Amino acid sequence: MDFEQIAQNAKTACLDMAEVTTDVKNNALLAIADELEKHAKEIFEANKIDLEQARDIVSPSVFNRLKLDENKMRDMIQGIRDVVNLPEPIGKTLLARQLDDGLNLYKISCPIGVLGIIFEARPDVIAQISSLAIKSSNTVILKGGKESINTNKTILSVINNALEQVKDFPKNVVQQVFTHEEVAEMLECDKYIDLIIPRGSNKLVKYIKENTKIPVLGHADGICHIFLDKNADFEKAKNIIIDSKTQYPSACNAVETLLIHKNFEQTEELLKSLENAGITLISNPETWAFEHGDKTLAYKIVENIEEAITHINTYGSGHTDCIITEDEENAEKFMQKVDSAGVYHNVSTRFADGFRYGFGAEVGISTNKTHARGPVGLEGLTIYKYKLIGNGHIVKDYVEGKKQFNHKDL
Amino acid sequence: MDFEQIAQNAKTACLDMAEVTTDVKNNALLAIADELEKHAKEIFEANKIDLEQARDIVSPSVFNRLKLDENKMRDMIQGIRDVVNLPEPIGKTLLARQLDDGLNLYKISCPIGVLGIIFEARPDVIAQISSLAIKSSNTVILKGGKESINTNKTILSVINNALEQVKDFPKNVVQQVFTHEEVAEMLECDKYIDLIIPRGSNKLVKYIKENTKIPVLGHADGICHIFLDKNADFEKAKNIIIDSKTQYPSACNAVETLLIHKNFEQTEELLKSLENAGITLISNPETWAFEHGDKTLAYKIVENIEEAITHINTYGSGHTDCIITEDEENAEKFMQKVDSAGVYHNVSTRFADGFRYGFGAEVGISTNKTHARGPVGLEGLTIYKYKLIGNGHIVKDYVEGKKQFNHKDL
């Protein structure tokens, strides 16, 4: 099937999804979870083939993400069942307003439409994103990396076998494509695809953002900062910085740059503690706009909070930035003027995460300035439409002053 | 000044705007309104020069939009004063949640950042968009059409003179550029510009959408439909169709295509009434995806509601589409399955408008599937950031099970 046909099928499936009830969607999710459980062995076998082919080609970290073990499978299946328990995101009344007698306006949440998902390595992304898409009545076209092609194909066929057995569930809600050419076609296909969600390396996300006019939900870099104010508490500072850097150094919400107020009195002692915790400190990085992804931490002494804020707004990626201070006024100023999705006071940057925020599921983390910003839950896969219901109302009457709007919220 | 410098100044001004209070913003708006009133004569004179140069070059409709008369000036100034009375859109708490003892998350509305406004003909767009931008703490770079260059320059200089006198109001909040080259630079400048808002012809909007990766808020086409179901009320149908087509035929929310159920019994009588109201009916348009912009109405007899829905989802522009029916079930089905920003039942399509919806002001009408859809009010110029405030909280404690999240909404 050519890509245009796949995309058109996804669009048609969207319109069918408009009539699918919450129960049917939840049945579909439970069916997927059950079938994945039943076919775990097949999936592990497919994964083994991918792993063998990848062993000498990919980096150890990619190899680890590629590998599906019992734990990851259990988490993946539990993740789908958790989505069942999330509240229905579609059909919510966001506004109900009488415009005039018998003329009522409703703003109702609805799905975005067709999501194009481009991911690398991690085959568990298929189940995660597909379940979020189903819950929010969107349809998806998935394109995984070629390193996990056998695993991806097997998981998708299990998912689609499960969906076929669900009463009243439409066809073509979850589809997959495989080639580089199809990625190019997906990025061009703004006629049918409403949102692209990339999951993978900074390089992948950058490439996608630079090569499509379709909205992209995600982030390329995660260049997070901590600013240590002059009257920061030493113990808090030490613990927060060590956690932000070492708890999971390759995460996008790990800290990359530490800015220290010149009048903070225990700088030397602090830097020593960081080194003792296994952190490699550098004071002259090639560029401040850099995501190390390991235990390297760049640091800089700054004159004042203004310099820190300007540094962050210049070199940061708008992801998550933190001030450590006992001065409430400075904390408020920092959180006001730093233009990032997350602005933190006296906590680890590693909290930037949909599950930790209590969203129940995470689509990804966005550094966009429109639609959805920060950790994105199910709500980020929805938009709204306006329903206007009247009884023969025409605009001429209002323009000519025969009738007046009353605009009463219902 | 080169464009990069202008854009960078706009970004810096954004950060300054973060600290500007509601009172200062409202003072700025009132100062602009007062100064425009005082300098009305200068503006009319500048407009006269533009009109004389444009007289033999532009179409009558562009000439009309270009012309600033006493009425338009009064409306423009009143529009700015109306924005003063709108509720503050920035700093609203959209979510407040305790993640754990002493660890609180707040989702707070904030400005998007730098808006690039590209408009044609209508010089009153400057005052309208600038006042909305100021109220929502965004900054703007405006580029008007060359046909209104004298009027634009005069209005902008009045605005900036007014702003200079406002205590605590930052510089560079409202800037203007003039050349085609600067439009190209604006569309490339995703480093500093967060949102492009085009106001003008379909051609302009299409050009912009095709030539930038920055999010664009707006719509190119307004191809609106009315579906006349078999048991529609004749009088309602006649009035609604005539209003939707003739009340203001060049508006984007005017109807372009009428779909009539084959079993509607008074089709002939209805078509005659429409012709009597000055509507030109055509049954064989070159394409169904066409915005006539005049009193031409394409019509088609359809087999059933499904054909109508498919037609609309295929040829429509996702703007506003209406069903006329006395059958509640069909109305619900239509509003559910038609994938448009506005789905209407028994009312004129001309109601699709921010003022009629009670938003108090309108940024524009969007056919996007992300961020803002339909008539967009002040809220469409806002996004949010997450503030997380703790007391030394680190992620390690939660990963190792020493602490648990409690996720209580505050």
Interface residues (C-beta under 8 A of the other chain):
Chain A: C14 L15 A18 E19 R97 L99 L103 L105 I112 G113 D194 L195 K209 E210 T212 K213 P215 L217 D233 E235 K236 N239 I240 I242 D243 Q247 Y248 I309 N313 A331 M335 Q336 K337 D339 S340 A341 G342 V343 Y344 H345 N346 V347 S348 R350 F351 A352 R356 Y357 G358 N368 K369 T370 H371 A372 R373 G374 P375 I383 Y384 K385 Y386 K387 L388 I389 G390 N391 G392 H393 I394 V395 K396 Y398 V399 F405 H407
Chain B: C14 L15 A18 E19 R97 L99 L103 L105 I112 G113 D194 L195 K209 E210 T212 K213 P215 L217 D233 E235 K236 N239 I240 I242 D243 Q247 Y248 I309 N313 A331 M335 Q336 K337 D339 S340 A341 G342 V343 Y344 H345 N346 V347 S348 R350 F351 A352 R356 Y357 G358 N368 K369 T370 H371 R373 G374 P375 I383 Y384 K385 Y386 K387 L388 I389 G390 N391 G392 H393 I394 V395 K396 Y398 V399 F405 H407
